């Protein structure tokens, strides 16, 4: 079966407008910031794939280990007819779930949602070819804005992997989970991947690898802004910083100016002092009780929680109440 034509709810002009809004807001703030979604142009996506293979970067391996062991349980517990993946990318780990559902039988439709038309077109074609009995409906959209576009009907399982929810601030997480619950019916399921709180000596190197790949990935956001908005950032003038915030239990990635700079972007002239930081990402780490509480606050009941053998990464199965 071939993949169906992509359903596009996010156009190039929407992305450009969003980038402009974020750059204007973030670079005008007293403590400058940019959201991490702008890392991911083609080069950024390549760099992130390289990061997931680094010895220091445990989350991808740990989450894959959980799914490899528990995918049959997830298929049996949910009995889902439709599997929806948010921020799907290549859907590599999701294949573990698709294999388990295929063996069990009953899954009819796979719906990956991603902002990238090119990535989604490639991944849906590959999935449709490898799982010929499966209906594949790709949706081009932003998981923070287009949850109301998810297909309805049948028992649904929404999959949100990679610890991506940790990139949202607490208020943003609450809003996302509430919107997710509003898009589902009672009895539908959510599978959520979350990195867990652990010794910072394990966490920090995952965001500051010895080979410098994460540093290049971090600076890529400046290349994106230069190309898309005609800015004149000097990416080499910023040092990569990964900092553990014990109070919030999250890692922060920052770009630190190594000298005074004045950057022109849009109609702004943005001054950076030596040592001034531009925050580009938070990655919150979670505890089991905290995950369950956040889900409960949005109208989900956490029914199962699994970790890899080392207890580094958690996968929670929750049901809409």
C-alpha positions in Angstrom: 0.0 0.0 0.0 1.3 3.4 -0.9 1.3 6.3 1.6 -1.6 8.7 1.2 -0.9 12.3 0.1 0.3 14.4 3.0 -2.2 16.5 4.9 -0.6 19.9 5.1 -1.7 22.3 7.9 1.6 24.1 8.2 2.9 26.0 5.3 6.4 27.5 4.7 5.0 31.0 5.4 3.7 29.8 8.7 7.2 28.6 9.7 8.8 31.8 8.5 6.3 33.9 10.5 6.9 31.7 13.6 10.6 32.1 13.3 10.3 35.9 13.0 8.0 36.0 16.0 10.3 33.9 18.2 13.5 35.7 17.2 11.9 39.1 17.9 10.5 38.0 21.3 13.6 36.0 22.4 16.3 38.5 21.3 14.4 41.4 22.8 14.1 39.8 26.2 16.3 40.9 29.1 17.6 37.3 29.3 17.8 36.3 25.7 16.4 33.0 24.5 15.4 31.0 21.4 13.3 27.9 21.2 15.0 24.6 20.3 12.7 23.8 17.4 14.8 26.1 15.1 17.8 23.8 15.4 16.2 21.4 13.0 16.9 22.4 9.4 18.4 19.7 7.2 21.9 20.2 8.7 20.5 20.4 12.3 18.6 17.1 11.8 21.8 15.4 10.5 23.7 16.7 13.5 21.1 15.5 16.0 21.1 12.0 14.4 24.9 12.0 14.9 24.4 13.1 18.5 22.1 10.1 19.2 24.9 7.8 18.2 27.5 9.4 20.5 28.7 7.4 23.5 27.7 10.2 25.9 24.2 10.4 24.7 22.2 7.8 26.5 18.5 8.8 26.0 18.0 7.3 22.5 19.6 4.0 23.4 17.8 3.8 26.8 14.4 4.6 25.3 14.9 2.1 22.5 15.7 -0.6 25.0 12.4 0.1 26.8 10.4 -0.1 23.6 12.2 -3.2 22.4 11.2 -5.0 25.6 7.8 -3.5 26.1 6.3 -3.0 22.6 4.3 -6.3 22.8 2.9 -5.3 26.2 1.9 -1.9 24.8 0.2 -3.5 21.8 -1.7 -5.9 24.0 -2.7 -3.3 26.7 -4.0 -0.7 24.3 -5.4 -2.8 21.4 -5.0 0.4 19.4 -6.5 0.6 15.9 -4.7 3.9 15.1 -1.2 4.8 16.1 -0.3 8.5 16.0 3.3 9.7 16.4 4.0 13.4 17.3 7.3 14.9 16.0 7.8 11.7 14.1 11.1 12.4 12.2 12.3 9.1 10.7 9.9 7.1 13.0 12.9 4.7 13.6 12.0 3.8 17.2 8.3 3.6 16.3 9.0 0.7 14.1 9.4 -1.4 17.3 5.8 -0.6 18.1 4.6 -1.1 14.5 6.3 -4.6 14.5 4.6 -5.5 17.7 1.2 -4.3 16.5 1.7 -6.1 13.2 2.4 -9.4 15.0 -0.7 -8.9 17.2 -3.0 -7.8 14.4 -5.7 -5.1 14.5 -3.7 -1.9 13.8 -5.2 -0.3 10.7 -3.7 3.2 10.5 -0.4 5.0 11.2 -0.4 8.8 11.4 3.0 10.5 11.8 2.9 14.3 12.4 5.9 16.4 11.8 6.8 20.0 10.7 9.0 18.8 7.8 7.4 18.0 4.5 10.5 16.4 3.1 11.2 14.2 6.1 7.6 13.2 6.4 7.3 12.4 2.7 10.3 10.1 2.9 9.4 8.4 6.1 5.7 7.7 5.1 6.8 6.2 1.8 9.3 3.9 3.6 6.7 2.9 6.3 4.0 2.2 3.6 6.5 0.0 1.7 7.6 -1.9 4.8 4.1 -2.4 6.3 2.0 -3.1 3.2 -1.2 -3.8 5.2 -1.1 -0.4 7.0 -2.8 2.8 6.0 -0.3 5.6 6.3 -1.5 9.2 6.7 1.2 11.8 7.2 0.2 15.2 8.7 2.4 18.3 8.3 1.8 20.2 11.5 3.2 21.5 14.8 2.3 19.3 17.8 1.9 22.4 19.9 -0.7 23.9 17.5 -2.3 21.2 15.3 -3.5 18.5 17.7 -7.1 19.3 16.7 -6.2 17.9 13.2 -5.6 14.4 14.5 -7.9 11.8 13.0 -10.8 10.7 15.0 -12.5 7.3 15.5 -11.3 3.9 16.6 -9.1 3.3 19.7 -6.1 5.6 19.3 -2.6 5.5 20.8 -0.6 8.8 20.6 3.1 8.3 20.9 5.4 11.2 22.0 8.9 9.9 22.4 12.5 11.1 22.8 11.9 13.1 25.9 10.8 16.0 23.7 8.2 17.0 26.3 11.1 18.1 28.4 11.9 21.0 26.0 8.7 22.7 27.2 8.5 24.9 30.2 6.2 23.7 33.0 3.3 26.0 31.9 3.8 25.0 28.3 3.8 21.3 29.3 0.5 21.8 31.1 -1.0 23.5 28.1 0.3 20.8 25.7 -1.1 17.9 27.8 -4.5 19.7 28.2 -4.7 20.1 24.4 -3.7 16.5 23.9 -6.4 15.4 26.3 -8.9 17.6 24.5 -8.0 15.9 21.2 -8.7 12.4 22.5 -11.7 10.4 23.6 -12.1 8.6 27.0 -10.3 5.4 26.7 -7.7 6.6 24.1 -4.0 6.1 25.1 -0.8 8.2 25.3 2.7 6.8 25.4 5.1 9.3 26.7 8.9 9.1 26.8 10.7 11.1 29.5 14.3 11.4 30.6 14.7 10.8 34.3 16.5 12.7 37.1 19.9 11.2 37.8 23.4 12.2 38.6 24.4 15.3 36.7 27.7 13.7 35.9 25.7 11.5 33.5 23.4 14.2 32.2 25.8 17.0 31.4 28.1 15.1 29.0 25.1 14.0 27.0 24.7 17.7 26.1 28.4 18.6 26.0 30.1 15.7 24.2 33.9 15.4 23.8 33.7 15.5 20.0 31.9 18.8 19.9 28.9 17.6 17.9 26.4 19.1 20.3 28.2 22.4 20.2 27.9 22.5 16.5 24.2 21.6 16.8 23.7 24.4 19.3 25.3 27.0 17.0 23.3 25.8 14.1 20.3 27.9 15.2 22.4 31.0 14.4 23.1 29.6 10.9 19.4 29.1 10.5 18.6 32.7 11.5 21.3 34.1 9.3 20.0 32.2 6.3 16.3 32.6 6.8 16.2 36.2 8.2 19.4 37.7 6.7 21.0 38.2 10.1 24.7 38.6 10.6 25.5 36.4 13.6 29.0 35.1 13.9 28.4 31.6 15.1 32.1 31.1 15.9 31.9 34.0 18.4 29.6 32.0 20.7 30.8 29.2 23.0 28.5 26.2 23.7 27.5 25.9 27.4 25.6 23.0 29.0 24.5 23.7 32.6 22.6 21.6 35.1 19.9 23.6 37.0 19.4 21.6 40.2 16.4 23.8 41.4 14.4 23.1 38.2 15.9 19.7 37.5 16.7 20.5 33.9 19.7 20.9 31.7 20.1 24.3 29.9 21.9 24.7 26.6 23.2 28.2 26.0 25.4 30.1 23.6 27.8 32.4 25.4 29.3 35.4 23.6 33.1 35.3 23.7 33.4 39.0 22.9 31.2 42.1 22.6 29.0 41.9 19.5 26.2 43.8 17.8 24.0 41.6 15.6 21.5 42.9 13.0 18.4 40.8 12.5 15.0 41.9 11.2 14.8 45.6 12.3 16.7 44.9 15.5 20.2 45.6 16.5 21.0 43.2 19.3 23.9 43.8 21.6 25.8 41.0 23.3 28.3 41.6 26.1 31.3 39.3 26.7 30.0 36.4 28.7 26.3 37.1 28.0 24.2 34.0 27.4 21.5 33.2 24.9 19.5 30.2 26.1 18.6 27.8 23.3 17.1 24.8 25.0 15.9 23.4 28.3 15.6 19.7 28.7 13.7 18.8 31.8 14.3 15.6 33.7 11.5 13.9 35.4 10.5 11.7 38.4 7.9 9.0 38.1 5.5 10.7 40.6 5.9 14.0 38.9 5.0 12.5 35.5 1.9 10.9 36.9 0.8 14.1 38.6 1.2 16.2 35.4 -0.7 13.6 33.4 -3.5 13.5 36.1 -3.7 17.2 36.0 -4.5 17.1 32.3 -7.1 14.2 32.6 -4.9 11.1 32.1 -4.4 8.2 34.3 -0.9 6.7 34.2 -1.4 2.9 34.1 2.1 1.6 33.4 5.7 2.9 33.8 8.8 1.2 32.4 12.5 2.0 32.4 15.6 0.6 30.8 17.7 -1.7 32.9 19.9 1.2 34.2 16.8 3.3 35.1 18.0 6.2 32.9 14.8 6.8 30.9 11.1 6.3 31.5 8.2 5.4 29.3 4.7 6.0 30.7 1.5 4.6 29.3 -1.5 6.7 30.2 -5.2 6.5 29.4 -7.6 9.4 28.8 -10.2 9.5 31.6 
